[in-house]
Amino acid sequence: MSTAPPSPAGAPPSAARRVDDLLARLTLDERIAMLHQFAPPVERLGLAAFRTGQEALHGVAWMGPATVFPQAVGLGATWNPELLRRVGEAVSTEVRAMRARDPRVGLNVWAPVVNPLRDPRWGRNEEGYAEDPSLTAALATAYTRGLRGDHPEVWRTAPVLKHWLAHNNETLRDTSSASVPPRVLHEYDLPAFRGPVRGGAVAGVMPAYNLVNGVPNHLSPYLAEELRRWTERELVVCSDAAAPSNLAGSQGYCADHEEALAAALRAGVDSFTDHDQDAGPTIARLRGALRRGLIDEGHIGTAVRRLLLMRAALGEFDPESDPYAGTGPESFDTPAHRALALEAAEQAVVLLKNDGLLPLRDSGGAAEAGGTDGSGTGSGTAGEPGEHGGAPTVTVLGPLADVCKRDWYSGDFLRSVTPREGLAERLGAHRVRHESGDDRVLLHCAAGGVLRVPAGAPDRTPADEGSFNPAHTAARTDLPPVTADAEGTVLALTDWGGGVLTLRAPDGRYLSVAGDGYVRASAERPGGWVVRETFALEPRDGGRLLLRHLATGHPCVLTPDGLRAAPAAPEPDPPAAHPAERGLFTLEVVERGEDAVARAAAAAGTAVVVLGNDPHINGRETEDRTTLRLPDAQRRLWRAARAANPRTVLALTSSYPYAVPDADAELAAVVWTAHGGQAAGTALARVLFGDVSPAGRLPQTWYASDDDLPGLFDYDIIGARATYLYSGAAPLYPFGHGLSYSRFAYTDLAVVRDGDDLTVTLSVTNTGETAADEVVQLYARAEEPRVPRPDRQWVASERRRLAPGERGRFRFTVPVAALGHHDVAHGRWTTDPGRYTLLAGASSADVRLTARVIVDGPPPAPRPVVRRGLAADAYDSASNVRLVDRAPGRDGAVTPADGAAPARLAFRACDFGPGDGPGGGPGGEPATALLTVARTGPGAARIELALAGPAPLGAVDIPRTGEEGDRHPYRTVEVPLERTPRGVRDLLVTVRGAARLARIDFRLRDAPREPSRAAAPR
């Protein structure tokens, strides 16, 4: 890295003084208005309008054309922090350059996303970096440093991390509660945020829509207890869009909106993103909360001060000292940015399997590439002579063969190269064939005629210039609707899986439905917040089909004015024939996609089948996937190509992993890349032909089957044995996997302890004949741990290019604390004494060298349960547990996840004391358990205590403590103990029925009664 990381310290004194002066001169109304996302100007003080929130995940988004880099998960696949720093630098430079011509472009960028990729079915998988939280943190730290810039005081842009906290589901995302035990919280979810914040280049965070342990993330107690303690900088917390209204809306957590905004402000939210550009409702609610005494002027002033400090850091109040103020058009879309986009796309390509087919050799004059054995001979030419001049041909096949896909957080392409174009660029257009693999179909109307697409109007791009939100872009209504005639129009039908399909006219335009309900061939691509280009064909009697528009849910009916998606009368169950013949169709397949693919593959030397997803369909923000399977229609395509031509390469281009064990077993070569941005096609071609040796590594596990995953909502990765850290399932491709066109030998692993750090060194030699990058990966494992620990956990890695025969010496510094875990018994991070193993290799499964490390120290102390009591969520192991809140905005209680079965908790090594021991206190023995409990639901509820053995201690039926709907009716219930527990024992707790348990305290024999400590902080 060319510059030292910025200091994580607070704002310079001069900036703080300027901000405090401004704050003192702002009126109360002016301060309140600044808490909305769109803060108005204060002209009398020379303050300009300010907007929080500029999307910049992998390029500047939502503001028109910009350089588009690979999706974030693709950047994660590079395993290259320095590359991400340079990408962040380019993106933030383009933010400044675009702002110079359009002041609507904001400098507070909402990026990156640091939620670890816990479950590959998450709809927003494309937005994250990696499955491992520490690797995520390392990559995010690098990207934020690039976004921030290297000036010691002025920031080029101000990055905000998304989405605090434990957010990996789109299904019910605003109402679901992630049940996250303390160990998972501190070992998995928090570290991904903590690393970048401590790295000194983060301006704030954005809370997620969901709840965690029953508490909305916009009221998260960890904003104050964790986030703000990691740095001296005054971080800004920006709400997610419309989330403040959810608190009293869909979540029903607060009684009304004034109470909701007051609670969020007290929890630490500083900027409210709600009602788009209309600040009125937010201002009214904050004023109401102030009148009611729910907040005071101090709460408002604290939030405004944080926002002003961020603006000061961006140079707003001292433009003459802003080194980035002169950034103009010359810094936009530069040759360097284009080259960086290509470099990033190349580094993101992962070679999953190669039986020697790759790299391809071009016998038409280009240089040969080395083979996987390092011999430099490759695997032969690109294929047999074609019909043009005798040069071998490549056929590029599949629905993604000739497109560059954007996602929701992409900018518009200034330029783009598809896989077909990249191969044509590499070989010459006359040597590249293309076939999409779509079915060519006619839709016959049951009432007569065939659907026809009329001639269209000149192309235009609809836009709403008054909005920053692309969701406001309206579909076109200036084109004639689809009609019917005797001949009809042959449409290209793409089956994306799960019954979702798109229909495309011969000119490439997609059938879409605008606000008036009419179906038109009007869209350049599927997209938008509501995707209006997807349909389903649903069987009806007599082999006929109903064409349903998925966004509206309406069937498509042929009217005198054209085909229209319109509400239909309720249908019988089971569905019978639709009463209106004009709403039913039969499908004529003019040509099957797999037949066209087979024919094209047979005629070529090599077939490259490009399959995967459209980032707006079947897995995206608001929509999780239901399966890891590649769509059946796409499986048929690669099978058809393979049957016709054994020299078939499968190039998966997707936002997420697939389960493709059949492709791995049957195909000679499989590669994967995320949607690679503007240079995707060039990068893929260069990798396939060996101009670049692939060195991307999987940032998350590729499982062999859906059966290898726990439930989507199961966030307890330890209890569920999830992610590469704990899963016992044999992966199809493991975390960190990626092949090369060369070979590497690992030797001389050594570990030396230096105080609180381990210095790890090893040598890696390129023993092949191809220059290539190698990603050296280092993992750690605790041997014989007292609690469940990861089988192996990433602690460091480095990507480095090595020439043939070159030997590189790699050096890693690993804190001893990185070997530790969160000790729930004492609520702190600890590294237990004992043996640890360091594992070095080319992936989490391809381990080449190991070394043992001994950590000395005293044994872990038992839990002082009599003196301190037990927080119910601080268990060592549990089953059938759901974590819930125990006070407004405060988590920590447990209840059965399935009310028909008991929740069982185990608290290990509880010190009940021998009398005068450390647990019992002077002369005391526990005689009564004091349970902090709640019960509002009907039916029996009971809590039982026992020592391991089992040896029952006592039980109690829990009375109703509040009315149904009461959220926090906790009270203390006494349980006389049947026997006196002594010494260090395991405590077992069973919770039955609708009971909620928050704490267990113990009263000593003959001790006076004391008030419950249920509300005491943990």
Secondary structure as UniProt FT lines:
FT   HELIX           13..25
FT   HELIX           28..33
FT   TURN            34..35
FT   STRAND          38..39
FT   HELIX           43..45
FT   STRAND          50..55
FT   STRAND          65..66
FT   HELIX           72..77
FT   TURN            78..79
FT   HELIX           81..101
FT   TURN            103..104
FT   STRAND          108..113
FT   TURN            120..121
FT   TURN            123..124
FT   HELIX           125..127
FT   HELIX           133..148
FT   STRAND          158..164
FT   TURN            171..175
FT   STRAND          177..178
FT   HELIX           182..184
FT   HELIX           185..189
FT   HELIX           190..198
FT   TURN            199..200
FT   STRAND          204..207
FT   STRAND          211..212
FT   TURN            213..214
FT   STRAND          215..216
FT   HELIX           217..219
FT   HELIX           222..225
FT   HELIX           227..229
FT   STRAND          236..238
FT   TURN            241..242
FT   HELIX           243..248
FT   TURN            249..250
FT   HELIX           257..267
FT   STRAND          271..272
FT   TURN            276..277
FT   HELIX           280..291
FT   TURN            292..293
FT   HELIX           297..313
FT   TURN            314..317
FT   HELIX           319..321
FT   TURN            323..326
FT   HELIX           329..331
FT   HELIX           335..347
FT   STRAND          350..354
FT   TURN            363..364
FT   TURN            372..373
FT   TURN            378..379
FT   TURN            387..390
FT   STRAND          394..397
FT   TURN            399..402
FT   TURN            408..409
FT   STRAND          412..413
FT   HELIX           419..427
FT   HELIX           429..431
FT   STRAND          432..435
FT   STRAND          439..445
FT   TURN            446..447
FT   STRAND          450..452
FT   TURN            465..466
FT   HELIX           470..472
FT   STRAND          483..485
FT   STRAND          491..497
FT   TURN            498..499
FT   STRAND          500..504
FT   TURN            506..507
FT   STRAND          510..513
FT   TURN            515..516
FT   STRAND          518..523
FT   TURN            528..531
FT   STRAND          535..539
FT   HELIX           541..543
FT   STRAND          545..549
FT   TURN            550..552
FT   STRAND          555..559
FT   TURN            560..561
FT   STRAND          562..565
FT   HELIX           581..583
FT   STRAND          585..591
FT   HELIX           593..602
FT   STRAND          606..612
FT   TURN            615..616
FT   TURN            621..622
FT   HELIX           632..644
FT   STRAND          648..653
FT   HELIX           661..666
FT   STRAND          669..673
FT   HELIX           677..679
FT   HELIX           680..688
FT   TURN            689..690
FT   HELIX           706..708
FT   TURN            712..713
FT   TURN            717..721
FT   HELIX           723..726
FT   TURN            735..736
FT   STRAND          744..754
FT   TURN            755..756
FT   STRAND          757..766
FT   STRAND          772..782
FT   STRAND          793..802
FT   TURN            804..805
FT   STRAND          807..815
FT   HELIX           816..819
FT   STRAND          821..823
FT   TURN            824..827
FT   STRAND          828..830
FT   STRAND          834..841
FT   STRAND          847..855
FT   HELIX           865..868
FT   STRAND          870..871
FT   TURN            872..873
FT   STRAND          877..879
FT   STRAND          881..887
FT   TURN            888..889
FT   STRAND          890..896
FT   TURN            899..900
FT   STRAND          903..911
FT   TURN            918..920
FT   TURN            922..923
FT   STRAND          926..934
FT   STRAND          941..947
FT   TURN            948..950
FT   STRAND          951..957
FT   TURN            964..965
FT   STRAND          971..976
FT   STRAND          984..993
FT   STRAND          996..1004
FT   TURN            1005..1006
FT   TURN            1014..1015
//
